[in-house]
Amino acid sequence: MRKMMEKKRYTLDRIDDVFLEYPREEEELLIPVSKISPKLSEGDVVCISKTDTDYVIEVLEDETEIMKDKVATLLEKLKNKK
């Protein structure tokens, strides 16, 4: 029987396996790319729990969309400052 540990939310920082704890992004979690399923994109907000032997990753679509909208708004503001 797989023992499930506490779930935490992270943002995928780089597709090479670096997750930053969401929303503060102060703690990193490194997971080998070979253990990442489903297919993810940079900026995805996910919920990760660790079992004895693996990671369970769930994409949080609503949170991801909110974060991407915030980033797009900030980028637009920066473009308009020039």
Contacts in CASP RR format, 6 or more apart in sequence:
PFRMAT RR
TARGET T0000
AUTHOR 0000-0000-0000
METHOD contacts of the structure
MODEL  1
MRKMMEKKRYTLDRIDDVFLEYPREEEELLIPVSKISPKLSEGDVVCISK
TDTDYVIEVLEDETEIMKDKVATLLEKLKNKK
2 51 0 8 1.000
2 52 0 8 1.000
2 53 0 8 1.000
2 54 0 8 1.000
3 51 0 8 1.000
3 52 0 8 1.000
4 49 0 8 1.000
4 50 0 8 1.000
4 51 0 8 1.000
4 56 0 8 1.000
5 49 0 8 1.000
5 50 0 8 1.000
5 51 0 8 1.000
6 49 0 8 1.000
7 47 0 8 1.000
7 48 0 8 1.000
7 49 0 8 1.000
8 21 0 8 1.000
8 29 0 8 1.000
8 47 0 8 1.000
8 48 0 8 1.000
8 49 0 8 1.000
9 21 0 8 1.000
9 22 0 8 1.000
9 23 0 8 1.000
9 45 0 8 1.000
9 46 0 8 1.000
9 47 0 8 1.000
9 48 0 8 1.000
9 60 0 8 1.000
9 63 0 8 1.000
10 19 0 8 1.000
10 20 0 8 1.000
10 21 0 8 1.000
10 22 0 8 1.000
10 29 0 8 1.000
10 45 0 8 1.000
10 46 0 8 1.000
10 47 0 8 1.000
10 48 0 8 1.000
11 19 0 8 1.000
11 20 0 8 1.000
11 22 0 8 1.000
11 23 0 8 1.000
11 25 0 8 1.000
11 43 0 8 1.000
11 44 0 8 1.000
11 45 0 8 1.000
11 46 0 8 1.000
11 67 0 8 1.000
12 18 0 8 1.000
12 19 0 8 1.000
12 40 0 8 1.000
12 41 0 8 1.000
12 42 0 8 1.000
12 43 0 8 1.000
12 44 0 8 1.000
12 46 0 8 1.000
13 19 0 8 1.000
13 20 0 8 1.000
13 25 0 8 1.000
13 28 0 8 1.000
13 42 0 8 1.000
13 43 0 8 1.000
14 42 0 8 1.000
15 33 0 8 1.000
15 40 0 8 1.000
15 41 0 8 1.000
15 42 0 8 1.000
16 33 0 8 1.000
17 30 0 8 1.000
17 31 0 8 1.000
17 32 0 8 1.000
17 33 0 8 1.000
17 36 0 8 1.000
18 28 0 8 1.000
18 29 0 8 1.000
18 30 0 8 1.000
19 28 0 8 1.000
19 29 0 8 1.000
19 30 0 8 1.000
19 31 0 8 1.000
19 46 0 8 1.000
19 48 0 8 1.000
20 26 0 8 1.000
20 27 0 8 1.000
20 28 0 8 1.000
20 29 0 8 1.000
21 27 0 8 1.000
21 28 0 8 1.000
21 29 0 8 1.000
22 45 0 8 1.000
22 63 0 8 1.000
29 48 0 8 1.000
31 48 0 8 1.000
31 55 0 8 1.000
31 57 0 8 1.000
35 54 0 8 1.000
35 55 0 8 1.000
36 55 0 8 1.000
36 57 0 8 1.000
37 57 0 8 1.000
38 57 0 8 1.000
38 59 0 8 1.000
40 46 0 8 1.000
40 57 0 8 1.000
40 59 0 8 1.000
43 64 0 8 1.000
43 67 0 8 1.000
43 68 0 8 1.000
44 59 0 8 1.000
44 64 0 8 1.000
45 59 0 8 1.000
45 60 0 8 1.000
45 63 0 8 1.000
45 64 0 8 1.000
45 67 0 8 1.000
46 57 0 8 1.000
46 58 0 8 1.000
46 59 0 8 1.000
46 60 0 8 1.000
47 57 0 8 1.000
47 58 0 8 1.000
47 60 0 8 1.000
48 55 0 8 1.000
48 56 0 8 1.000
48 57 0 8 1.000
48 58 0 8 1.000
49 55 0 8 1.000
49 56 0 8 1.000
50 56 0 8 1.000
END
